[in-house]
C-alpha cells in the first residue's frame, strides 16, 4: 500500500498483510521501507486505532482509509484489503 513513514518523505510502498475476523474486524500489519512495523486496527471495516502511542486520525477518500499517525506517518488502506474483495 502507499505510505509515508519519514519526515519530508514521499509516498512509497509498504508491504501489507491482513488478519481478518468476523463483521469487518481486522488488523492490517505493515512493513515500512525503513524496516519498521505498524499495526492498524479496524472495527466494522473502519480504522479505529494503531499500535503507536502517537495521535491517530482517519479520513475517507472513496473506498480508501487515509490513516495518519502522529505528525509523519500516512497510510492509504483500501477497503478491499480490510474486508476482502
The first five atom37 places (N, CA, C, CB, O) and aatype in JSON, in Angstrom:
{
  "aatype": [20, 20, 20, 20, 20, 20, 20, 20, 20, 20, 20, 20, 20, 20, 20, 20, 20, 20, 20, 20, 20, 20, 20, 20, 20, 20, 20, 20, 20, 20, 20, 20, 20, 20, 20, 20, 20, 20, 20, 20, 20, 20, 20, 20, 20, 20, 20, 20, 20, 20, 20, 20, 20, 20, 20, 20, 20, 20, 20, 20, 20, 20, 20, 20, 20, 20, 20, 20, 20, 20, 20, 20, 20, 20, 20, 20, 20, 20, 20, 20, 20, 20, 20, 20, 20],
  "atom_mask": [
    [1, 1, 1, 1, 1],
    [1, 1, 1, 1, 1],
    [1, 1, 1, 1, 1],
    [1, 1, 1, 1, 1],
    [1, 1, 1, 1, 1],
    [1, 1, 1, 1, 1],
    [1, 1, 1, 1, 1],
    [1, 1, 1, 1, 1],
    [1, 1, 1, 1, 1],
    [1, 1, 1, 1, 1],
    [1, 1, 1, 1, 1],
    [1, 1, 1, 1, 1],
    [1, 1, 1, 1, 1],
    [1, 1, 1, 1, 1],
    [1, 1, 1, 1, 1],
    [1, 1, 1, 1, 1],
    [1, 1, 1, 1, 1],
    [1, 1, 1, 1, 1],
    [1, 1, 1, 1, 1],
    [1, 1, 1, 1, 1],
    [1, 1, 1, 1, 1],
    [1, 1, 1, 1, 1],
    [1, 1, 1, 1, 1],
    [1, 1, 1, 1, 1],
    [1, 1, 1, 1, 1],
    [1, 1, 1, 1, 1],
    [1, 1, 1, 1, 1],
    [1, 1, 1, 1, 1],
    [1, 1, 1, 1, 1],
    [1, 1, 1, 1, 1],
    [1, 1, 1, 1, 1],
    [1, 1, 1, 1, 1],
    [1, 1, 1, 1, 1],
    [1, 1, 1, 1, 1],
    [1, 1, 1, 1, 1],
    [1, 1, 1, 1, 1],
    [1, 1, 1, 1, 1],
    [1, 1, 1, 1, 1],
    [1, 1, 1, 1, 1],
    [1, 1, 1, 1, 1],
    [1, 1, 1, 1, 1],
    [1, 1, 1, 1, 1],
    [1, 1, 1, 1, 1],
    [1, 1, 1, 1, 1],
    [1, 1, 1, 1, 1],
    [1, 1, 1, 1, 1],
    [1, 1, 1, 1, 1],
    [1, 1, 1, 1, 1],
    [1, 1, 1, 1, 1],
    [1, 1, 1, 1, 1],
    [1, 1, 1, 1, 1],
    [1, 1, 1, 1, 1],
    [1, 1, 1, 1, 1],
    [1, 1, 1, 1, 1],
    [1, 1, 1, 1, 1],
    [1, 1, 1, 1, 1],
    [1, 1, 1, 1, 1],
    [1, 1, 1, 1, 1],
    [1, 1, 1, 1, 1],
    [1, 1, 1, 1, 1],
    [1, 1, 1, 1, 1],
    [1, 1, 1, 1, 1],
    [1, 1, 1, 1, 1],
    [1, 1, 1, 1, 1],
    [1, 1, 1, 1, 1],
    [1, 1, 1, 1, 1],
    [1, 1, 1, 1, 1],
    [1, 1, 1, 1, 1],
    [1, 1, 1, 1, 1],
    [1, 1, 1, 1, 1],
    [1, 1, 1, 1, 1],
    [1, 1, 1, 1, 1],
    [1, 1, 1, 1, 1],
    [1, 1, 1, 1, 1],
    [1, 1, 1, 1, 1],
    [1, 1, 1, 1, 1],
    [1, 1, 1, 1, 1],
    [1, 1, 1, 1, 1],
    [1, 1, 1, 1, 1],
    [1, 1, 1, 1, 1],
    [1, 1, 1, 1, 1],
    [1, 1, 1, 1, 1],
    [1, 1, 1, 1, 1],
    [1, 1, 1, 1, 1],
    [1, 1, 1, 1, 1]
  ],
  "atom_positions": [
    [[0.85, -1.19, 0.0], [0.0, 0.0, 0.0], [0.88, 1.24, 0.0], [-0.96, 0.0, 1.22], [2.08, 1.15, 0.29]],
    [[0.31, 2.37, -0.32], [1.05, 3.63, -0.33], [1.21, 4.13, 1.11], [0.34, 4.7, -1.2], [0.27, 4.13, 1.9]],
    [[2.43, 4.56, 1.44], [2.67, 5.07, 2.79], [3.76, 6.14, 2.79], [3.06, 3.92, 3.73], [4.58, 6.23, 1.88]],
    [[3.73, 6.94, 3.83], [4.8, 7.9, 4.14], [5.21, 7.59, 5.57], [4.34, 9.43, 3.96], [4.37, 7.59, 6.47]],
    [[6.5, 7.33, 5.8], [6.93, 6.96, 7.14], [8.12, 7.76, 7.66], [7.28, 5.52, 7.16], [8.63, 7.47, 8.74]],
    [[8.55, 8.77, 6.89], [9.66, 9.6, 7.37], [9.35, 11.07, 7.1], [11.0, 9.18, 6.69], [8.65, 11.4, 6.15]],
    [[9.88, 11.93, 7.95], [9.63, 13.37, 7.82], [10.09, 13.85, 6.45], [10.35, 14.16, 8.95], [11.23, 13.6, 6.06]],
    [[9.22, 14.53, 5.73], [9.54, 15.04, 4.42], [9.57, 13.98, 3.34], [10.85, 15.73, 4.47], [9.91, 14.26, 2.19]],
    [[9.22, 12.74, 3.7], [9.27, 11.64, 2.76], [8.16, 11.71, 1.72], [9.2, 10.33, 3.49], [7.11, 12.33, 1.93]],
    [[8.41, 11.06, 0.61], [7.41, 10.97, -0.44], [6.67, 9.64, -0.29], [8.07, 11.09, -1.86], [7.2, 8.7, 0.3]],
    [[5.46, 9.56, -0.82], [4.74, 8.28, -0.76], [5.54, 7.18, -1.43], [3.36, 8.4, -1.41], [6.11, 7.36, -2.5]],
    [[5.56, 6.04, -0.78], [6.23, 4.87, -1.32], [5.47, 3.63, -0.9], [7.71, 4.8, -0.83], [4.43, 3.73, -0.25]],
    [[5.96, 2.47, -1.27], [5.24, 1.24, -0.95], [5.58, 0.69, 0.44], [5.53, 0.19, -1.99], [6.74, 0.67, 0.85]],
    [[4.55, 0.25, 1.14], [4.71, -0.53, 2.37], [4.12, -1.9, 2.09], [4.01, 0.17, 3.61], [3.04, -2.01, 1.52]],
    [[4.82, -2.94, 2.49], [4.27, -4.28, 2.38], [3.17, -4.42, 3.41], [5.37, -5.37, 2.57], [3.32, -3.98, 4.55]],
    [[2.06, -5.04, 3.02], [0.92, -5.14, 3.92], [0.33, -6.54, 3.91], [-0.16, -4.13, 3.55], [0.28, -7.2, 2.87]],
    [[-0.1, -6.97, 5.07], [-0.84, -8.2, 5.23], [-2.03, -7.9, 6.12], [0.04, -9.34, 5.83], [-2.09, -6.85, 6.75]],
    [[-2.97, -8.82, 6.18], [-4.17, -8.57, 6.98], [-4.61, -9.84, 7.68], [-5.3, -8.02, 6.1], [-4.52, -10.94, 7.14]],
    [[-5.07, -9.67, 8.9], [-5.72, -10.74, 9.65], [-7.17, -10.32, 9.78], [-5.04, -10.98, 11.08], [-7.49, -9.36, 10.47]],
    [[-8.06, -11.05, 9.1], [-9.49, -10.71, 9.11], [-10.22, -11.55, 10.14], [-10.11, -10.92, 7.71], [-9.91, -12.72, 10.36]],
    [[-11.2, -10.92, 10.77], [-12.09, -11.59, 11.7], [-13.53, -11.32, 11.27], [-11.83, -11.12, 13.17], [-13.75, -10.69, 10.24]],
    [[-14.47, -11.77, 12.02], [-15.89, -11.58, 11.69], [-16.29, -10.11, 11.71], [-16.76, -12.36, 12.65], [-15.68, -9.29, 12.39]],
    [[-17.34, -9.79, 10.96], [-18.01, -8.49, 11.0], [-17.14, -7.31, 10.57], [-18.51, -8.24, 12.38], [-17.36, -6.19, 11.02]],
    [[-16.16, -7.54, 9.7], [-15.32, -6.45, 9.22], [-14.21, -6.04, 10.16], [-16.16, -5.28, 8.93], [-13.55, -5.02, 9.93]],
    [[-14.0, -6.81, 11.23], [-12.89, -6.53, 12.14], [-11.61, -7.1, 11.54], [-13.15, -7.12, 13.56], [-11.62, -8.2, 10.99]],
    [[-10.51, -6.36, 11.65], [-9.26, -6.81, 11.05], [-8.08, -6.07, 11.66], [-9.29, -6.6, 9.53], [-8.22, -5.01, 12.28]],
    [[-6.91, -6.65, 11.48], [-5.65, -6.0, 11.81], [-4.81, -5.98, 10.54], [-4.9, -6.73, 13.0], [-4.52, -7.04, 9.97]],
    [[-4.42, -4.8, 10.1], [-3.54, -4.66, 8.95], [-2.12, -4.51, 9.5], [-3.94, -3.42, 8.04], [-1.83, -3.62, 10.3]],
    [[-1.24, -5.41, 9.06], [0.15, -5.39, 9.5], [1.01, -4.86, 8.36], [0.62, -6.81, 9.95], [0.96, -5.37, 7.24]],
    [[1.8, -3.84, 8.66], [2.6, -3.15, 7.64], [4.08, -3.26, 7.94], [2.19, -1.68, 7.55], [4.5, -3.21, 9.1]],
    [[4.87, -3.42, 6.89], [6.32, -3.34, 6.99], [6.74, -2.11, 6.23], [7.04, -4.65, 6.44], [6.48, -2.0, 5.03]],
    [[7.38, -1.17, 6.92], [7.74, 0.1, 6.31], [9.08, -0.01, 5.58], [7.81, 1.2, 7.39], [9.88, -0.89, 5.87]],
    [[9.32, 0.89, 4.62], [10.57, 0.84, 3.84], [11.82, 0.92, 4.7], [10.59, 1.96, 2.84], [12.88, 0.42, 4.3]],
    [[11.73, 1.54, 5.88], [12.91, 1.67, 6.76], [13.09, 0.48, 7.68], [12.8, 2.94, 7.58], [13.94, 0.5, 8.57]],
    [[12.29, -0.58, 7.48], [12.42, -1.79, 8.29], [11.53, -1.82, 9.52], [13.82, -1.94, 8.72], [11.57, -2.79, 10.29]],
    [[10.72, -0.79, 9.72], [9.82, -0.75, 10.86], [8.54, -1.54, 10.6], [9.48, 0.68, 11.2], [8.32, -2.06, 9.51]],
    [[7.72, -1.6, 11.62], [6.43, -2.27, 11.52], [5.36, -1.41, 12.16], [6.47, -3.65, 12.18], [5.63, -0.61, 13.05]],
    [[4.15, -1.59, 11.68], [3.0, -0.87, 12.23], [1.78, -1.77, 12.11], [2.77, 0.51, 11.51], [1.64, -2.5, 11.12]],
    [[0.9, -1.72, 13.09], [-0.38, -2.41, 13.03], [-1.49, -1.37, 13.12], [-0.51, -3.47, 14.19], [-1.43, -0.46, 13.94]],
    [[-2.49, -1.53, 12.26], [-3.65, -0.65, 12.26], [-4.87, -1.53, 12.44], [-3.74, 0.22, 10.95], [-5.05, -2.52, 11.73]],
    [[-5.72, -1.15, 13.39], [-6.88, -1.96, 13.77], [-8.15, -1.42, 13.15], [-7.02, -2.01, 15.29], [-8.37, -0.21, 13.1]],
    [[-8.99, -2.33, 12.67], [-10.26, -1.99, 12.05], [-11.4, -2.68, 12.79], [-10.27, -2.38, 10.55], [-11.29, -3.85, 13.16]],
    [[-12.48, -1.96, 13.0], [-13.69, -2.49, 13.6], [-14.84, -2.19, 12.66], [-13.94, -1.9, 15.03], [-15.06, -1.03, 12.3]],
    [[-15.57, -3.2, 12.26], [-16.67, -2.99, 11.32], [-16.23, -2.36, 10.02], [-17.72, -2.14, 11.96], [-16.99, -1.62, 9.4]],
    [[-14.99, -2.66, 9.59], [-14.47, -2.12, 8.34], [-13.91, -0.72, 8.44], [-15.54, -2.12, 7.33], [-13.47, -0.17, 7.43]],
    [[-13.9, -0.12, 9.62], [-13.4, 1.25, 9.8], [-12.15, 1.26, 10.67], [-14.49, 2.15, 10.43], [-12.09, 0.56, 11.68]],
    [[-11.17, 2.05, 10.27], [-9.93, 2.17, 11.05], [-10.26, 2.81, 12.4], [-8.86, 3.01, 10.28], [-10.89, 3.86, 12.47]],
    [[-9.81, 2.16, 13.48], [-10.14, 2.63, 14.83], [-8.93, 2.9, 15.71], [-11.02, 1.63, 15.5], [-9.08, 3.5, 16.77]],
    [[-7.73, 2.47, 15.31], [-6.57, 2.71, 16.14], [-5.34, 2.0, 15.59], [-6.84, 2.25, 17.57], [-5.4, 1.35, 14.54]],
    [[-4.24, 2.15, 16.31], [-2.99, 1.52, 15.88], [-2.18, 1.11, 17.1], [-2.16, 2.48, 14.98], [-2.59, 1.36, 18.24]],
    [[-1.05, 0.48, 16.86], [-0.17, 0.09, 17.96], [0.8, 1.22, 18.35], [0.62, -1.16, 17.58], [1.66, 1.02, 19.21]],
    [[0.66, 2.38, 17.74], [1.51, 3.53, 18.07], [0.91, 4.3, 19.25], [1.67, 4.46, 16.84], [-0.3, 4.27, 19.47]],
    [[1.76, 4.97, 19.98], [1.28, 5.83, 21.07], [0.98, 7.24, 20.59], [2.31, 5.88, 22.19], [0.5, 8.06, 21.36]],
    [[1.26, 7.52, 19.33], [1.03, 8.85, 18.75], [-0.45, 9.02, 18.41], [1.91, 9.06, 17.49], [-1.22, 8.06, 18.42]],
    [[-0.83, 10.25, 18.1], [-2.21, 10.56, 17.73], [-2.62, 9.78, 16.49], [-2.38, 12.07, 17.48], [-1.78, 9.4, 15.68]],
    [[-3.91, 9.53, 16.37], [-4.46, 8.72, 15.29], [-5.63, 9.46, 14.67], [-4.91, 7.32, 15.79], [-6.53, 9.92, 15.38]],
    [[-5.62, 9.58, 13.33], [-6.7, 10.26, 12.63], [-6.95, 9.52, 11.33], [-6.36, 11.77, 12.36], [-6.02, 9.06, 10.67]],
    [[-8.22, 9.4, 10.96], [-8.55, 8.73, 9.7], [-9.58, 9.55, 8.94], [-9.07, 7.3, 9.94], [-10.54, 10.05, 9.51]],
    [[-9.35, 9.67, 7.64], [-10.32, 10.29, 6.74], [-10.59, 9.28, 5.63], [-9.8, 11.68, 6.17], [-9.83, 8.33, 5.44]],
    [[-11.67, 9.52, 4.91], [-12.04, 8.61, 3.82], [-11.93, 9.34, 2.49], [-13.47, 8.07, 4.02], [-12.26, 10.52, 2.38]],
    [[-11.46, 8.62, 1.49], [-11.41, 9.13, 0.12], [-11.88, 7.97, -0.77], [-9.95, 9.65, -0.29], [-11.1, 7.07, -1.08]],
    [[-13.15, 8.0, -1.16], [-13.72, 6.89, -1.91], [-13.71, 5.63, -1.07], [-12.95, 6.67, -3.21], [-14.26, 5.6, 0.03]],
    [[-13.07, 4.57, -1.58], [-13.0, 3.31, -0.85], [-11.64, 3.11, -0.18], [-13.29, 2.14, -1.79], [-11.18, 1.98, -0.02]],
    [[-11.01, 4.21, 0.21], [-9.69, 4.17, 0.85], [-9.74, 4.92, 2.19], [-8.61, 4.79, -0.08], [-10.27, 6.03, 2.28]],
    [[-9.18, 4.29, 3.22], [-8.98, 4.96, 4.51], [-7.59, 5.59, 4.5], [-9.15, 3.96, 5.73], [-6.6, 4.9, 4.25]],
    [[-7.53, 6.88, 4.75], [-6.24, 7.57, 4.84], [-5.96, 7.74, 6.33], [-6.25, 8.96, 4.07], [-6.57, 8.57, 7.0]],
    [[-5.02, 6.95, 6.83], [-4.7, 6.9, 8.25], [-3.46, 7.73, 8.51], [-4.5, 5.43, 8.73], [-2.42, 7.54, 7.87]],
    [[-3.57, 8.66, 9.44], [-2.44, 9.5, 9.85], [-2.11, 9.17, 11.31], [-2.76, 11.03, 9.67], [-2.97, 9.19, 12.18]],
    [[-0.84, 8.87, 11.53], [-0.36, 8.54, 12.87], [0.73, 9.53, 13.22], [0.15, 7.07, 12.96], [1.75, 9.63, 12.52]],
    [[0.53, 10.26, 14.3], [1.48, 11.3, 14.67], [1.52, 12.37, 13.6], [2.87, 10.71, 14.89], [0.54, 12.6, 12.9]],
    [[2.66, 13.03, 13.48], [2.82, 14.12, 12.51], [3.47, 13.66, 11.21], [3.63, 15.23, 13.12], [3.61, 14.45, 10.28]],
    [[3.88, 12.39, 11.13], [4.66, 11.95, 9.98], [3.97, 10.84, 9.17], [6.0, 11.47, 10.43], [3.86, 10.95, 7.95]],
    [[3.53, 9.8, 9.84], [3.08, 8.6, 9.14], [1.72, 8.78, 8.47], [3.0, 7.44, 10.12], [0.79, 9.34, 9.05]],
    [[1.63, 8.31, 7.22], [0.37, 8.32, 6.46], [0.27, 7.0, 5.71], [0.31, 9.55, 5.46], [1.21, 6.59, 5.02]],
    [[-0.86, 6.33, 5.85], [-1.1, 5.06, 5.18], [-2.42, 5.14, 4.43], [-1.11, 3.88, 6.19], [-3.42, 5.62, 4.98]],
    [[-2.43, 4.68, 3.18], [-3.65, 4.66, 2.35], [-4.08, 3.21, 2.21], [-3.4, 5.32, 0.92], [-3.48, 2.44, 1.46]],
    [[-5.13, 2.84, 2.96], [-5.53, 1.44, 3.05], [-6.87, 1.23, 2.34], [-5.63, 1.0, 4.52], [-7.89, 1.75, 2.79]],
    [[-6.88, 0.47, 1.24], [-8.12, 0.23, 0.52], [-9.04, -0.72, 1.28], [-7.82, -0.33, -0.87], [-8.58, -1.64, 1.95]],
    [[-10.35, -0.49, 1.16], [-11.33, -1.34, 1.82], [-11.15, -2.8, 1.42], [-12.73, -0.88, 1.49], [-11.34, -3.69, 2.25]],
    [[-10.8, -3.06, 0.16], [-10.65, -4.43, -0.32], [-9.62, -5.21, 0.49], [-10.26, -4.44, -1.79], [-9.76, -6.41, 0.68]],
    [[-8.58, -4.54, 0.96], [-7.58, -5.21, 1.8], [-8.2, -5.61, 3.13], [-6.36, -4.31, 2.02], [-7.94, -6.7, 3.64]],
    [[-8.99, -4.73, 3.69], [-9.55, -4.96, 5.03], [-10.65, -6.01, 5.02], [-10.1, -3.66, 5.6], [-10.64, -6.9, 5.87]],
    [[-11.59, -5.92, 4.1], [-12.75, -6.8, 4.13], [-12.74, -7.85, 3.02], [-14.01, -5.98, 4.02], [-13.63, -8.7, 2.96]],
    [[-11.74, -7.8, 2.15], [-11.67, -8.74, 1.02], [-12.45, -8.18, -0.16], [-12.22, -10.12, 1.42], [-13.28, -7.29, -0.02]],
    [[-12.16, -8.72, -1.31], [-12.92, -8.27, -2.47], [-12.13, -7.85, -3.63], [-13.77, -7.19, -2.11], [-12.69, -7.46, -4.65]]
  ]
}
